[in-house]
């Protein structure tokens, strides 16, 4: 399953960015969004920032991801 994840641009040089999603930092290309700037929230898929996203939508997605992680942790403890 592929998932696009909202992340904040914390470093930016040319079309190369370091983004932060829920404390996880990784590299992303901003080639598809030449207008982005430091601090913007973007949706990252397959290593590319594919769209800008607003703060509220990012927070909702991060909350859902957090809930899934909690469920998976609980499920693994019960079955494992």
Buried (B, 14 or more C-beta within 10 A) or exposed (E): EEEBBBBBBEEBEEBEBBBBBBEEEEEBBBEEBEEBEEEBBBBBBEEBBBBEBEEEEBEEBBEEBEEEEEEEEEEEEEEE
